[in-house]
Every structure is written in C-alpha cells, then in structure tokens.
Amino acid sequence: MNMEDLLAHGGAGWMGGSGEDSDVVLSSRIRLARNLRQIPFPNAASGEQLEHVLQVCGNLLESARGLGDLTLFRMNQLEPLDRQLLVERHLVSPQQATDVEHKGVIIQSDETVSIMINEEDHLRIQAFQPGLALNKALELGNRFDDYLDAGLQYAFDDGRGYLTACPTNLGTGLRASVMVHLPALSLAQQIRRLSVGLGQIGLVVRGLYGEGSEMVGNIYQISNQITLGPREQDIISHLTDVTHQVILQERGARQALVDQNRLALEDRVWRALGTLRYARQLSTQDALTFLSDVRLGIDLGLITGIQPIVLQELLVQIRPAHLQRLMGREMDASARDVARAAWIRRRIAEALGEKD
C-alpha cells in the first residue's frame, strides 16, 4: 500500500457514510496506549532505544497473520505533504507528523486500524468504525493489542494498569471517541451547554482533529477523560449511552428547525448547495460550513440526489494536503481556495449526474 492507494479510497475508509445512527455519528474510534517494559517512554528514550522499538514492533506487525494487509510507513521517509495527508485522515496525530526520526505507523489497507509507533507512547493502537460502533472498534483494537501483547512485554502494574507517558492515560490506556455532526444543536447555540454537561460526567467535546483543534463544520469529537478505575467495557458503555442521548437531542433540534420555519431551513440548505455548485473559490472553513448545511438538508430529506458518502469524502479531500495531492502540485493558500471550489463543483456535479 502507498499514498496513491489511500487517495484512491476517496475519503478515509472508515467514513463511508454507513453504520448505526450515521445521520449524526460519522465514526467511532478507540485508541489504546501501550509501552514496552524496561524501555523509557519516547520523550526520555535515546535514539537507539526508539529505533529498537520501531524495528521490533514494525517487524512483528508486518509479519502478522490473520490481521489483514498491513503496511509500515517510516515517518522520516515520507514527504511533509504525505505526513500531513495521514494527519488529515486521522491515521496519525499532528505530533506524530513532526520530529519524525524513529517514528512510524502501521496502517491496515482498509484504514480501519492504524498503529503509531513512538508517538507519546511506544504504541498507540487506533481502530475505527463507521457510525456508532464503539464495541466493534474495541473488538478490532483488542485483536491487535492481544497479538502485540503475546510478542512483546508491556509495561504493566497490577495496581495501576498499563503505564503510560501521560498520567491521564494510566490504567486501561483507552481513549474512546465518536465523531458527531451536530448542525441543529449548533444553530440552536446549545454546544457550549452540551460541552459543560458532558464534562460533568467525565466526557469532553473537542474539534474535528481532537485536542486543540478548531471546531468547524459543526463536527465534534466526544471522548472519555477517565482511564484509571473503570473497565474498558464500562468506558465504552458509558460513552455509547451518552451518545444515544446526544443523537436524540440533535434529531429533536433538527425536527424543531423544520417545524418552526421550514422555509428558512430550506433556503439555508439550498443556498449552501448552490454555493458549492457554483463558487469559484472557497476556504476550508467556508467549504465545511456549506457541506454541513447540505448534509443537514440531505438527512432531513430536503435535498435529494446526493449520497452522504460524497460529502463525507469531501470532508477529507478538501483539506490542504489532500487537495495538493489530488491536483498533483503544491499550491499556496489562494490557489488552494480556487482548486477546492473546482474539486467540490466536480464532485457535486458527478453526484447529481450533471456536467461541471
């Protein structure tokens, strides 16, 4: 597998527009933090020690049987644009794409699993599923975790659980998250209230790319904050139950928009579609805002003829690194705005069976 194979998938493989409650939940992800015994955490390890971790873990995973088609990418062998492309697909973190010596990532060909090597911890096992499917994601992640555990010696303490570089990951080492599209709650200005409420029950709301990322396109990540104490299944069940409540709130807010002023809502979503069909330049933020409105119109049955997968692929394809790889050239911000508008016009026209 190479970068061209990833681009050929369209959007990220796990954002296929399918899965349970996919009108609100775009995807589910779990991440397991693991470290090797008797080797310092990456921030304190020597280059020689980090290289040992990379070689041992990489060789073990590349020789795995029954775990799918896996490819190891050494971060220092990738062009900066391709490293950013992996960030945009959520396959590596922004931290993994910087200071790239002795770092790597193992990616399954369908992109449902990525394993970062020598990020904040020696191993960060990520598993993705479309829609609300945290249990499936955990099952998938645990398959890889069990395989690695059998071939490595994890840093583990009977009282504290898995030992991690950051104390907030101590215990299970599990971070579970759902990526949700909440346009109606955003329009009702309920996101801050939702965030405060979730914080009181051990969850956190972040932007599309997690901690520190900007909240754009009405897309948010909801994840657990507590890893020490609860069992893995308790964490997953809690987040799943709360997500069901968020889904009900979002659907209720959507119906309220229809009941209170259907004409204004129709005007909003059709104006957004018109802009995407005819605009000659679009910033990433503007494009995401209009894509969110169109997706809302599709989910409410106000706009027909466009499948949600087109919009979900565009969420990834309009990002700077993807756009430049798709166009086959590096571009400054102004040129990207022009190319972004052209790419969206093309994809929307194809979806509607029209000529651009």
N, C-alpha and C positions, 0 to 999 in steps of 0.2 A: 504494500500500500504506500502511496505517496500523496503529495498535496493535491495533485490533479484528481486523484480518486476521491478525496474529501470534497473538492469543489463539485465533482460530478453528482454528489448526493443532493445537491440543491441546498436546502437548509441543513442544519445539524440532524443526524439520523434519528435522534430521539424527539425531535419536534415535528412529528409527522401529521399533526392535526387530528390524531385519533386518541383513543383511550377514554377511560371513565371521566365524565364531567369535563370534557375537553373544551366546552364553551367558555369555561372560566379557568381551569387548570391546564396550562400549556405543557408542563412536565413536572416530574418528580425526580429528586436526586438524593442519594445518600453518599456520604464521604466518611471513610474510616482512616484515622490517623494511626500509624504504626511506626515503631522504631526498632532497630536491631540492638540486641543486648551487647554490652561491652564496647560499643562504639559511640562516641559523643554525638549529641544532636548536631544537625548540619551547621548551625551557627557557631559551634565550637569545635567541629571536626577539622582535621587537616585535609589538604587536597588529596593526599594519598588515601586517607580513610574514605573520603567521599567517592573517589574513583573506585575503590573496592566495593562499596555499597552499590554503585551504579552497575558495575560488571556482574556482581553476584545476582542482584535482583533482575537485571536485564536478561542474563543468560537463563535464569530459572524460568522466567515468564516466556521467553521466546521458544523454549523447549517444551512448554506445557502441551499436554494432550487433552483434548476434550473441552477446552476452554474457548475455542473459536480461533479465528485468524487474527493473530496479534503481531504488531509491528513496534519495534523500539525506535524512537527518534531521539538522538542526542541533541540537546538544545543548542550547543555551540556549533553544530554542523548545519543548522537551519539559518536561512536568511532572516533578518529582522522582520520583514514583511510576513514571512511564513510563521514566525513565532507569534506575531500579533494575530494572525489568522486563527491559530489554535486558541488564543485567548477569546476571540470573538465567538468561537464555537463552544466555549466553556470547557474545553478539554484540558486546558492548563490555566493556572491563575496568573494574574499580572506579575506576581512575584517570581513565578517560575520562568517567565519570559525575560527576566532581567538577571544580570550577574550569572550568566548561563554555564559557566565552567562546572563540569562534573554533575550536570543535571540532565535528566532525561524524562521521557514519558512513553509509556506503553499504551497503544490505542487499539481497541478491537475494531475490526473493519466496519461494523455497523454503528460505531461510535457510541454504543451503549455502555462501554467501560473505558475509562482512562485511568492510568496509574502513574501519578507523578513521583519521580524519584529525586530525593534530596531537595525538596521544597523546604518548608519549615520543619517538617519531619522527614525521616528517611523514606517513608512511603505514605502517599495519600491515595487511597483506593476510592475511585468515584464510579458510581453506577447510576445510569439514567433510564427513565421510562417515560413514554408519553402519557399525558393525562394524570389523574390521581391514582398512582400505583406505587406507593411507598413500600408496601410489603414485597412487591415484585422486585423493586430496586434493591431492597435489603437482601433478599434471597440471592440475587445476582452478585452483589458485592461480597456476600459471605462465601460464595463459591470460590472466588479469587482469594479472599482472606484465608480460608481454610487451606487452600493449595499452598500459599506462601508460608503459612504457619507450619506446615509439615516439612518445608525445606529450609526454614530459617529459624533462628532463635529470637523471638520477640522480647523486647523489654517489657516485663510484666511484673506487677507486685500483687500479692494475694489480697492486700488490704486496699490498695489504690487503683487496681486495674491496670490498663495499658498506660505506660509512661509516655508523656508527650512533651514537646518543647514548650508549649504554652499551657499553663495550668488550667485554662478554661476548657481544654480538650481531654483532660485527665479522666480516667475511668473507662467508659466504653469507647472513647475516641470517636464517637459517632456524631456527625452533623447531618441532619435530615432537612430537606427544604422542598418547598413547592414553588414553582413559578406561576404566578396567577395574573390574569388580565382583569383589572377592576375599573373599567371606564365609568360605569354608573356611580359607584361609590366615590370615585374621584370627582365627577361632576357635582355630586351632592356634598363635596367637601367633607367627606367622612373618613378619609385616610388617616389623618392625624389622630382622630378619636380611636380608630381601629388599632393603630400602632400602639397607643398608650394602653388600650385594653389588653392587647396580646402580650405586651411587656409585663403586665401584672400576673400573667400565668406562664411565664418562662419562655416566651417566644419573642422573636424580633422580626421587624419588617425592614427590608433593605431594597436597594435598586436592582436593576436587571443583572448587574455583574457582581452582586454581593456587597460585602462590607466596603464602605467608602465610595460606592458607585452612585451615579446620578439617577434619580427616579424620573424616567421619561417614558412616553408611550403608554402610560397607565399600567405598566408591567412591574410587578413587585415580587420579591422573594420573601417567603415566610419560613423561618427556620427555628430550631430549638437552640436554647442558650445553655442548658444544663446537661452535662455529660456524665458527671460523677453522682452515683446514687441510683438513678433509675436504670432498669434493664433496657437493652436495645428495643425490645418489643413494646415496653412502656412508652419510650420516646416516640416510636412510630405510631402507636395507637393514639397518643395524645395529639400529635400533630395532625393525624388523619381526622380525628373527631372535630378539632377546631377548624380545619379546612372545610369540612362539610358545613359548618356554621357560616363561614365566610362566603361559601358558594350560595347559600340560601339568602344571605344579606345582599350579595351582588345581584342575584336574579330578582329579588324583590325590588331593588333600586332600579333595575332595568325596566321592570313592568311599570313602576311608578312613572318613569320618564314617558313611556307610551301612553299611560292613562292621563297624565296631566297635560301634555302638549305633544301629541303625536306629530303634528305638522312641523313643529320646530325641530323635533328629533329627526324627522325625515329630511328636512332641509339641511341639517348639520351633516348627516352621514352621506347624503348625495353630493353636497358641496365638497366634502373630503374626497369622494371618488372622482369627481370632476377635476379637482386639483391634481390628483395623482395621474389621471389620464392625459392631462394637457400641460402640466407645469414644465418649464424649461430648465429650472434649477431648483434644487431642494437641499436644505441642510439635513443632517441626520436627525436632529431633533424635530424639525417640521415634518419630515417624512414619517417618523414614528408616530407622531400625533395624528396625522391623517390616516395612517394604516390602522391605528387603534379605533378611530371613528368608523372606518369602513368595516372592520371586523365586528364591531358592535352592530352595525346595520345588517350584516350577514347573519349573525347569531339571532337577531330578532326577526329575521325573515323580511326585512325591509329592502334588502338588496339581494338579488338572485343572480345566478350565472357564474359566480366566482367561488371556488372551493377554498375553505380556510387554509389549506396547506400552502396555497400560493402566498398568502400574507405571512404565514409563519416562516416560509423560506426567505421572504424579503426582509424579515427582521434581522436575519444574519447577512444576507447578500449585500445590503446597503451599507454595511459597516466599512470603514476606510480600507482595511487590508483586503477584505473580500472583493470590494469594488475594483481595486487596483489589479488584483489577480485576475478577475473576470475580464477586465479591459485589456490586460496584457501589458500594462505600463504603469509606472509610478506617476502620481499626479499631486499637485498642490490642492489645498482645500477648495479653492474656487473651481478648479477643473473637476474635482470630485462631485461638487454640487450639480454640475451640468451632467456628468456621467450618471449620477444617481437618479436624476429625473428621467433620463433617457432609458435607463435599465428598468425602472418602475413602469414607465409607459409601455415598454415592450412586454413585460410580464403581464400587466393588466390586459393589454390588447390580446395576447395569446389566450388568456383565461376566458375572455369574452368572445373569442373567435373572430376578432377584428384585425385589421391591419393597423400598425402603428402610424 
